[in-house]
Amino acid sequence: MEIQLAFALILIHGVHSTVFTIKNNCPYNIAPATWTWRSRASVLPTGFVLESGASKNIDIPRSWFGQVWARFECSNDGAGRFHCNSGDCGSDQVECNGGYATSPASTIVFVIGDAIDGKDSYGLSLDNGFNLPVSIVPQGDCEMIDCPVDINDECPPELAVKGASGTTIGCKSACAAFDKPEYCCYGDYDTPDTCPPTDYSRFFKNLCPKTYTYAYDNSTISYTCKTGTNYVITFCL
């Protein structure tokens, strides 16, 4: 899962601050969210609403290790509870307050600040499924990564999550959909040799080759950039 990708980017100590610019190119409102690993203190907003065409800058603290994703089809119920049909974090509020993305969600993993070799690490995970196209563009001489295809349009029926209108609003990974060891890489399948790619992980990889698609997808696990680089994260491309 994304946490496995996060562990692969772990044990980093930073010295520079960073700015994320989060943009909404979707034709509807979204609610981006952040999650900070373990008990590390964070001053980040953990959730906010972005109207179509809007953007928001977030200052990232030193040594930040966490994730960014976006929710959509969001609304408040009559009792004031905030809920999103896609990517919800279960907090009943716009702020996720430590809540984690419900599968499926396109998830960006960052380790900001590396005093050892002066680099950030970043990656885009579909190991917990897909809900929105997204790109991460470093504002420096580093590689852009993205999942530009709306996988919801091509999602196999057994992985599809439907929204209020009956359209597909998320595409689960096989692990999230079936919770079987051969897809989740646990039990007798807990090594790279015993848990190779499946037709489902290949489906995601073929559409978005720069993403992490299952527990032992180490071919594109992360990218690096000089610490102090700013990043533009765009949902819907």
Residue pairs with C-beta under 8 A, 6 or more apart in sequence:
1 125
1 127
1 128
1 175
1 215
2 67
2 101
2 107
2 109
2 125
2 127
2 128
4 127
4 215
5 109
5 123
5 125
5 127
5 212
5 221
5 222
6 37
6 65
6 67
6 109
6 111
8 218
8 221
8 222
9 65
9 109
9 110
9 111
9 121
9 122
9 123
9 221
9 222
10 65
10 111
12 63
12 65
12 111
12 112
12 113
12 114
12 115
12 116
12 121
13 63
13 113
13 114
13 115
13 116
14 62
14 63
14 64
14 112
14 113
14 114
14 115
14 120
14 227
15 62
15 113
15 115
15 227
16 62
16 113
16 227
16 228
17 59
17 60
17 61
17 62
17 228
18 59
18 60
18 64
18 112
18 113
18 120
18 227
18 228
18 229
18 230
18 231
19 57
19 58
19 59
19 60
19 230
19 231
20 57
20 58
20 60
20 68
20 230
20 231
20 232
20 233
21 55
21 56
21 57
21 58
21 230
21 231
21 232
21 233
22 32
22 50
22 55
22 56
22 57
22 58
22 68
22 233
22 234
22 235
23 50
23 54
23 55
23 232
23 233
23 234
23 235
24 30
24 32
24 50
24 51
24 52
24 53
24 54
24 55
24 70
24 235
24 236
25 52
25 53
25 234
25 235
25 236
25 237
26 52
26 72
26 132
26 235
26 236
27 52
27 236
28 52
28 72
29 49
29 50
29 51
29 52
29 72
29 74
30 49
30 50
30 70
30 71
30 72
30 74
30 132
30 235
31 47
31 48
31 49
31 50
31 70
31 71
31 72
31 74
31 82
31 84
31 87
31 94
32 47
32 48
32 50
32 56
32 68
32 69
32 70
32 71
32 233
32 235
33 46
33 47
33 68
33 69
33 70
33 71
33 87
33 89
33 96
33 99
33 101
34 42
34 44
34 45
34 46
34 47
34 58
34 66
34 67
34 68
34 96
35 46
35 66
35 67
35 89
35 96
35 98
35 99
35 100
35 101
36 42
36 44
36 64
36 65
36 66
36 98
37 65
37 66
40 63
40 64
40 65
40 66
41 61
42 61
42 64
42 66
43 59
43 61
44 58
44 60
44 61
44 64
44 66
45 58
45 95
46 95
46 96
46 97
46 98
46 99
47 71
47 89
47 91
47 93
47 94
47 95
47 96
47 97
48 56
48 94
48 95
49 74
49 94
50 56
60 110
60 112
62 112
62 113
63 112
63 113
64 110
64 111
64 112
64 113
65 110
65 111
65 112
66 109
66 110
67 101
67 107
67 108
67 109
67 110
68 107
68 108
68 110
68 233
69 87
69 101
69 105
69 106
69 107
69 108
69 131
70 87
70 105
70 106
70 131
70 132
70 134
70 235
71 84
71 86
71 87
71 88
71 89
71 101
71 105
72 84
72 85
72 86
72 87
72 131
72 132
72 169
73 84
73 85
73 86
73 163
73 164
73 169
74 82
74 83
74 84
74 85
75 82
75 83
75 84
76 82
76 83
77 83
81 92
81 93
82 91
82 92
82 93
82 94
83 92
85 163
85 164
85 169
86 104
86 105
86 131
86 132
86 161
86 163
86 169
86 170
87 101
87 102
87 104
87 105
87 131
87 132
87 170
88 101
88 102
89 96
89 99
89 100
89 101
89 102
90 99
90 100
90 102
91 97
91 98
91 99
101 107
101 128
103 128
103 129
103 170
103 172
103 173
103 176
104 128
104 129
104 130
104 131
104 159
104 161
104 170
104 171
104 172
104 173
104 176
105 128
105 129
105 130
105 131
105 170
106 124
106 125
106 126
106 129
106 130
106 131
106 132
106 133
106 134
106 147
107 124
107 125
107 126
107 128
108 122
108 123
108 124
108 125
108 134
108 136
108 233
109 122
109 123
109 124
109 125
109 222
110 120
110 121
110 122
110 231
111 120
111 121
111 122
112 120
112 227
113 120
113 227
114 120
114 121
114 227
118 226
118 227
119 224
119 225
119 226
119 227
120 224
120 225
120 226
120 227
120 229
121 222
121 223
121 224
122 136
122 138
122 145
122 222
122 223
122 224
122 225
122 231
123 145
123 211
123 212
123 220
123 221
123 222
123 223
124 134
124 136
124 145
124 146
124 147
124 208
124 210
124 211
124 212
125 211
125 212
126 147
126 151
126 173
126 204
126 208
126 211
126 212
126 213
127 173
127 175
127 212
127 213
127 214
127 215
127 217
128 173
128 175
128 176
129 159
129 170
129 171
129 172
129 173
129 176
130 147
130 151
130 152
130 155
130 170
130 171
130 204
130 208
131 152
131 169
131 170
131 171
132 235
132 236
133 146
133 147
133 148
133 149
133 150
133 151
133 235
133 236
133 237
134 146
134 147
134 233
134 234
134 235
134 236
134 237
135 144
135 145
135 146
135 147
135 148
135 232
135 233
135 234
135 237
136 144
136 145
136 146
136 231
136 232
136 233
137 144
137 231
137 232
137 233
137 234
138 144
138 225
138 229
138 230
138 231
139 229
139 230
139 231
139 232
140 225
140 226
140 229
140 230
142 223
142 224
142 225
142 226
142 229
143 223
143 225
145 210
145 211
145 223
146 208
146 210
146 237
147 207
147 208
147 210
147 211
148 208
148 237
149 207
149 208
151 171
151 204
151 207
151 208
152 160
152 167
152 168
152 169
152 170
152 171
153 168
154 207
155 168
155 170
155 171
156 171
156 200
156 203
158 177
159 171
159 172
159 173
159 174
159 177
159 200
160 168
160 170
160 171
160 172
161 168
161 169
161 170
161 171
161 172
162 168
162 169
163 169
173 183
173 200
173 201
173 204
173 213
173 214
174 180
174 183
174 198
174 200
174 201
174 214
175 183
175 184
175 185
175 214
175 215
181 187
181 188
181 189
181 190
182 189
182 195
182 198
183 198
183 200
183 214
184 215
185 191
185 194
185 195
185 214
185 215
185 216
188 194
189 195
191 216
192 216
192 218
195 214
195 215
195 216
196 216
197 205
197 213
197 214
197 217
198 214
201 213
201 214
201 217
202 213
204 211
204 213
205 211
205 213
205 217
209 220
210 220
211 220
212 220
212 221
